[in-house]
């Protein structure tokens, strides 16, 4: 289950990065609206925070060992 979630987070981030990169290179000819760009940036930030949360130890996990 953890592997699937990690892959989903990585894929979401990668897709958002690719779309933003294409938007950046297209410049004024880009078909993305400002709202779509903001949504992609939010997706990237959420993916990063989810990755960081997964790396931090869970308090309940450590209590279970006591």
Phi and psi in radians as a Rosetta constraint file:
Dihedral C 1 N 2 CA 2 C 2 CIRCULARHARMONIC -1.104 0.35
Dihedral N 2 CA 2 C 2 N 3 CIRCULARHARMONIC -0.653 0.35
Dihedral C 2 N 3 CA 3 C 3 CIRCULARHARMONIC -1.151 0.35
Dihedral N 3 CA 3 C 3 N 4 CIRCULARHARMONIC -0.715 0.35
Dihedral C 3 N 4 CA 4 C 4 CIRCULARHARMONIC -1.136 0.35
Dihedral N 4 CA 4 C 4 N 5 CIRCULARHARMONIC -0.764 0.35
Dihedral C 4 N 5 CA 5 C 5 CIRCULARHARMONIC -1.109 0.35
Dihedral N 5 CA 5 C 5 N 6 CIRCULARHARMONIC -0.721 0.35
Dihedral C 5 N 6 CA 6 C 6 CIRCULARHARMONIC -1.117 0.35
Dihedral N 6 CA 6 C 6 N 7 CIRCULARHARMONIC -0.721 0.35
Dihedral C 6 N 7 CA 7 C 7 CIRCULARHARMONIC -1.127 0.35
Dihedral N 7 CA 7 C 7 N 8 CIRCULARHARMONIC -0.692 0.35
Dihedral C 7 N 8 CA 8 C 8 CIRCULARHARMONIC -1.117 0.35
Dihedral N 8 CA 8 C 8 N 9 CIRCULARHARMONIC -0.732 0.35
Dihedral C 8 N 9 CA 9 C 9 CIRCULARHARMONIC -1.125 0.35
Dihedral N 9 CA 9 C 9 N 10 CIRCULARHARMONIC -0.794 0.35
Dihedral C 9 N 10 CA 10 C 10 CIRCULARHARMONIC -1.111 0.35
Dihedral N 10 CA 10 C 10 N 11 CIRCULARHARMONIC -0.723 0.35
Dihedral C 10 N 11 CA 11 C 11 CIRCULARHARMONIC -1.149 0.35
Dihedral N 11 CA 11 C 11 N 12 CIRCULARHARMONIC -0.731 0.35
Dihedral C 11 N 12 CA 12 C 12 CIRCULARHARMONIC -1.062 0.35
Dihedral N 12 CA 12 C 12 N 13 CIRCULARHARMONIC -0.793 0.35
Dihedral C 12 N 13 CA 13 C 13 CIRCULARHARMONIC -1.132 0.35
Dihedral N 13 CA 13 C 13 N 14 CIRCULARHARMONIC -0.748 0.35
Dihedral C 13 N 14 CA 14 C 14 CIRCULARHARMONIC -1.129 0.35
Dihedral N 14 CA 14 C 14 N 15 CIRCULARHARMONIC -0.738 0.35
Dihedral C 14 N 15 CA 15 C 15 CIRCULARHARMONIC -1.116 0.35
Dihedral N 15 CA 15 C 15 N 16 CIRCULARHARMONIC -0.767 0.35
Dihedral C 15 N 16 CA 16 C 16 CIRCULARHARMONIC -1.100 0.35
Dihedral N 16 CA 16 C 16 N 17 CIRCULARHARMONIC -0.727 0.35
Dihedral C 16 N 17 CA 17 C 17 CIRCULARHARMONIC -1.087 0.35
Dihedral N 17 CA 17 C 17 N 18 CIRCULARHARMONIC -0.735 0.35
Dihedral C 17 N 18 CA 18 C 18 CIRCULARHARMONIC -1.131 0.35
Dihedral N 18 CA 18 C 18 N 19 CIRCULARHARMONIC -0.752 0.35
Dihedral C 18 N 19 CA 19 C 19 CIRCULARHARMONIC -1.160 0.35
Dihedral N 19 CA 19 C 19 N 20 CIRCULARHARMONIC -0.685 0.35
Dihedral C 19 N 20 CA 20 C 20 CIRCULARHARMONIC -1.186 0.35
Dihedral N 20 CA 20 C 20 N 21 CIRCULARHARMONIC -0.635 0.35
Dihedral C 20 N 21 CA 21 C 21 CIRCULARHARMONIC -1.125 0.35
Dihedral N 21 CA 21 C 21 N 22 CIRCULARHARMONIC -0.755 0.35
Dihedral C 21 N 22 CA 22 C 22 CIRCULARHARMONIC -1.110 0.35
Dihedral N 22 CA 22 C 22 N 23 CIRCULARHARMONIC -0.717 0.35
Dihedral C 22 N 23 CA 23 C 23 CIRCULARHARMONIC -1.068 0.35
Dihedral N 23 CA 23 C 23 N 24 CIRCULARHARMONIC -0.720 0.35
Dihedral C 23 N 24 CA 24 C 24 CIRCULARHARMONIC -1.131 0.35
Dihedral N 24 CA 24 C 24 N 25 CIRCULARHARMONIC -0.742 0.35
Dihedral C 24 N 25 CA 25 C 25 CIRCULARHARMONIC -1.282 0.35
Dihedral N 25 CA 25 C 25 N 26 CIRCULARHARMONIC -0.571 0.35
Dihedral C 25 N 26 CA 26 C 26 CIRCULARHARMONIC -1.237 0.35
Dihedral N 26 CA 26 C 26 N 27 CIRCULARHARMONIC -0.518 0.35
Dihedral C 26 N 27 CA 27 C 27 CIRCULARHARMONIC 1.106 0.35
Dihedral N 27 CA 27 C 27 N 28 CIRCULARHARMONIC -2.196 0.35
Dihedral C 27 N 28 CA 28 C 28 CIRCULARHARMONIC -1.203 0.35
Dihedral N 28 CA 28 C 28 N 29 CIRCULARHARMONIC -0.352 0.35
Dihedral C 28 N 29 CA 29 C 29 CIRCULARHARMONIC -1.516 0.35
Dihedral N 29 CA 29 C 29 N 30 CIRCULARHARMONIC 0.066 0.35
Dihedral C 29 N 30 CA 30 C 30 CIRCULARHARMONIC -1.189 0.35
Dihedral N 30 CA 30 C 30 N 31 CIRCULARHARMONIC 2.523 0.35
Dihedral C 30 N 31 CA 31 C 31 CIRCULARHARMONIC -1.651 0.35
Dihedral N 31 CA 31 C 31 N 32 CIRCULARHARMONIC -0.010 0.35
Dihedral C 31 N 32 CA 32 C 32 CIRCULARHARMONIC -1.420 0.35
Dihedral N 32 CA 32 C 32 N 33 CIRCULARHARMONIC 2.417 0.35
Dihedral C 32 N 33 CA 33 C 33 CIRCULARHARMONIC -1.457 0.35
Dihedral N 33 CA 33 C 33 N 34 CIRCULARHARMONIC 2.955 0.35
Dihedral C 33 N 34 CA 34 C 34 CIRCULARHARMONIC -1.114 0.35
Dihedral N 34 CA 34 C 34 N 35 CIRCULARHARMONIC -0.548 0.35
Dihedral C 34 N 35 CA 35 C 35 CIRCULARHARMONIC -1.234 0.35
Dihedral N 35 CA 35 C 35 N 36 CIRCULARHARMONIC -0.673 0.35
Dihedral C 35 N 36 CA 36 C 36 CIRCULARHARMONIC -1.169 0.35
Dihedral N 36 CA 36 C 36 N 37 CIRCULARHARMONIC -0.689 0.35
Dihedral C 36 N 37 CA 37 C 37 CIRCULARHARMONIC -1.129 0.35
Dihedral N 37 CA 37 C 37 N 38 CIRCULARHARMONIC -0.761 0.35
Dihedral C 37 N 38 CA 38 C 38 CIRCULARHARMONIC -1.095 0.35
Dihedral N 38 CA 38 C 38 N 39 CIRCULARHARMONIC -0.680 0.35
Dihedral C 38 N 39 CA 39 C 39 CIRCULARHARMONIC -1.128 0.35
Dihedral N 39 CA 39 C 39 N 40 CIRCULARHARMONIC -0.721 0.35
Dihedral C 39 N 40 CA 40 C 40 CIRCULARHARMONIC -1.116 0.35
Dihedral N 40 CA 40 C 40 N 41 CIRCULARHARMONIC -0.713 0.35
Dihedral C 40 N 41 CA 41 C 41 CIRCULARHARMONIC -1.141 0.35
Dihedral N 41 CA 41 C 41 N 42 CIRCULARHARMONIC -0.684 0.35
Dihedral C 41 N 42 CA 42 C 42 CIRCULARHARMONIC -1.117 0.35
Dihedral N 42 CA 42 C 42 N 43 CIRCULARHARMONIC -0.671 0.35
Dihedral C 42 N 43 CA 43 C 43 CIRCULARHARMONIC -1.077 0.35
Dihedral N 43 CA 43 C 43 N 44 CIRCULARHARMONIC -0.719 0.35
Dihedral C 43 N 44 CA 44 C 44 CIRCULARHARMONIC -1.141 0.35
Dihedral N 44 CA 44 C 44 N 45 CIRCULARHARMONIC -0.746 0.35
Dihedral C 44 N 45 CA 45 C 45 CIRCULARHARMONIC -1.132 0.35
Dihedral N 45 CA 45 C 45 N 46 CIRCULARHARMONIC -0.727 0.35
Dihedral C 45 N 46 CA 46 C 46 CIRCULARHARMONIC -1.117 0.35
Dihedral N 46 CA 46 C 46 N 47 CIRCULARHARMONIC -0.693 0.35
Dihedral C 46 N 47 CA 47 C 47 CIRCULARHARMONIC -1.102 0.35
Dihedral N 47 CA 47 C 47 N 48 CIRCULARHARMONIC -0.714 0.35
Dihedral C 47 N 48 CA 48 C 48 CIRCULARHARMONIC -1.121 0.35
Dihedral N 48 CA 48 C 48 N 49 CIRCULARHARMONIC -0.763 0.35
Dihedral C 48 N 49 CA 49 C 49 CIRCULARHARMONIC -1.182 0.35
Dihedral N 49 CA 49 C 49 N 50 CIRCULARHARMONIC -0.620 0.35
Dihedral C 49 N 50 CA 50 C 50 CIRCULARHARMONIC -1.166 0.35
Dihedral N 50 CA 50 C 50 N 51 CIRCULARHARMONIC -0.657 0.35
Dihedral C 50 N 51 CA 51 C 51 CIRCULARHARMONIC -1.114 0.35
Dihedral N 51 CA 51 C 51 N 52 CIRCULARHARMONIC -0.755 0.35
Dihedral C 51 N 52 CA 52 C 52 CIRCULARHARMONIC -1.151 0.35
Dihedral N 52 CA 52 C 52 N 53 CIRCULARHARMONIC -0.671 0.35
Dihedral C 52 N 53 CA 53 C 53 CIRCULARHARMONIC -1.144 0.35
Dihedral N 53 CA 53 C 53 N 54 CIRCULARHARMONIC -0.630 0.35
Dihedral C 53 N 54 CA 54 C 54 CIRCULARHARMONIC -1.221 0.35
Dihedral N 54 CA 54 C 54 N 55 CIRCULARHARMONIC -0.489 0.35
Dihedral C 54 N 55 CA 55 C 55 CIRCULARHARMONIC -1.382 0.35
Dihedral N 55 CA 55 C 55 N 56 CIRCULARHARMONIC -0.400 0.35
Dihedral C 55 N 56 CA 56 C 56 CIRCULARHARMONIC -1.405 0.35
Dihedral N 56 CA 56 C 56 N 57 CIRCULARHARMONIC 2.473 0.35
Dihedral C 56 N 57 CA 57 C 57 CIRCULARHARMONIC -1.191 0.35
Dihedral N 57 CA 57 C 57 N 58 CIRCULARHARMONIC 2.520 0.35
Dihedral C 57 N 58 CA 58 C 58 CIRCULARHARMONIC -1.461 0.35
Dihedral N 58 CA 58 C 58 N 59 CIRCULARHARMONIC 2.363 0.35
Dihedral C 58 N 59 CA 59 C 59 CIRCULARHARMONIC -1.123 0.35
Dihedral N 59 CA 59 C 59 N 60 CIRCULARHARMONIC -0.620 0.35
Dihedral C 59 N 60 CA 60 C 60 CIRCULARHARMONIC -1.263 0.35
Dihedral N 60 CA 60 C 60 N 61 CIRCULARHARMONIC -0.488 0.35
Dihedral C 60 N 61 CA 61 C 61 CIRCULARHARMONIC -1.150 0.35
Dihedral N 61 CA 61 C 61 N 62 CIRCULARHARMONIC -0.733 0.35
Dihedral C 61 N 62 CA 62 C 62 CIRCULARHARMONIC -1.255 0.35
Dihedral N 62 CA 62 C 62 N 63 CIRCULARHARMONIC -0.527 0.35
Dihedral C 62 N 63 CA 63 C 63 CIRCULARHARMONIC -1.214 0.35
Dihedral N 63 CA 63 C 63 N 64 CIRCULARHARMONIC -0.588 0.35
Dihedral C 63 N 64 CA 64 C 64 CIRCULARHARMONIC -1.107 0.35
Dihedral N 64 CA 64 C 64 N 65 CIRCULARHARMONIC -0.475 0.35
Dihedral C 64 N 65 CA 65 C 65 CIRCULARHARMONIC -1.387 0.35
Dihedral N 65 CA 65 C 65 N 66 CIRCULARHARMONIC -0.286 0.35
